[in-house]
Amino acid sequence: MNITELMEIAEVTKNGETELVAELDKRGFTIEQLKEAFDKVVSVIRQAWKAVKKWVNGVIDGLIFAATNNPKHYHLYKHAKKYRTRKKYRRKLLREMALNMAGGAFV
């Protein structure tokens, strides 16, 4: 079952479960196969989201590192033991980055 068949079934069966079962039988599928197909789609979307999230976090870390004037603050932002400390230095660095960008120093 591919994504176009899933979309066609979804369009045809907006009125209820009996029409869904009838449409699936007409196409030679079962509800279990439909559930498996949706589970695969959800799994792929989750993997893609994780990859995008990892990339965005890397870009943000790169911007913060490029904008910082104090390497000690960056080190504490990345490696402090307590979350509260990491948050404190992340906020300091983001404020510093925003000031540098607004002042034109970050080019």
Contacts in CASP RR format, 6 or more apart in sequence:
PFRMAT RR
TARGET T0000
AUTHOR 0000-0000-0000
METHOD contacts of the structure
MODEL  1
MNITELMEIAEVTKNGETELVAELDKRGFTIEQLKEAFDKVVSVIRQAWK
AVKKWVNGVIDGLIFAATNNPKHYHLYKHAKKYRTRKKYRRKLLREMALN
MAGGAFV
1 29 0 8 1.000
1 33 0 8 1.000
1 34 0 8 1.000
1 37 0 8 1.000
3 41 0 8 1.000
5 27 0 8 1.000
6 34 0 8 1.000
6 37 0 8 1.000
6 38 0 8 1.000
6 41 0 8 1.000
9 20 0 8 1.000
9 23 0 8 1.000
9 24 0 8 1.000
9 27 0 8 1.000
9 34 0 8 1.000
12 19 0 8 1.000
12 23 0 8 1.000
13 19 0 8 1.000
13 20 0 8 1.000
13 23 0 8 1.000
20 31 0 8 1.000
21 31 0 8 1.000
24 30 0 8 1.000
24 31 0 8 1.000
24 33 0 8 1.000
24 34 0 8 1.000
61 78 0 8 1.000
63 97 0 8 1.000
64 74 0 8 1.000
64 77 0 8 1.000
64 90 0 8 1.000
64 93 0 8 1.000
64 94 0 8 1.000
64 97 0 8 1.000
65 74 0 8 1.000
66 106 0 8 1.000
67 93 0 8 1.000
67 96 0 8 1.000
67 97 0 8 1.000
67 100 0 8 1.000
67 101 0 8 1.000
67 106 0 8 1.000
68 74 0 8 1.000
68 93 0 8 1.000
68 96 0 8 1.000
68 97 0 8 1.000
69 96 0 8 1.000
70 96 0 8 1.000
73 89 0 8 1.000
73 92 0 8 1.000
73 93 0 8 1.000
73 96 0 8 1.000
74 89 0 8 1.000
74 93 0 8 1.000
76 85 0 8 1.000
76 86 0 8 1.000
76 89 0 8 1.000
77 86 0 8 1.000
77 89 0 8 1.000
77 90 0 8 1.000
77 92 0 8 1.000
77 93 0 8 1.000
78 86 0 8 1.000
80 86 0 8 1.000
80 89 0 8 1.000
97 106 0 8 1.000
100 106 0 8 1.000
END
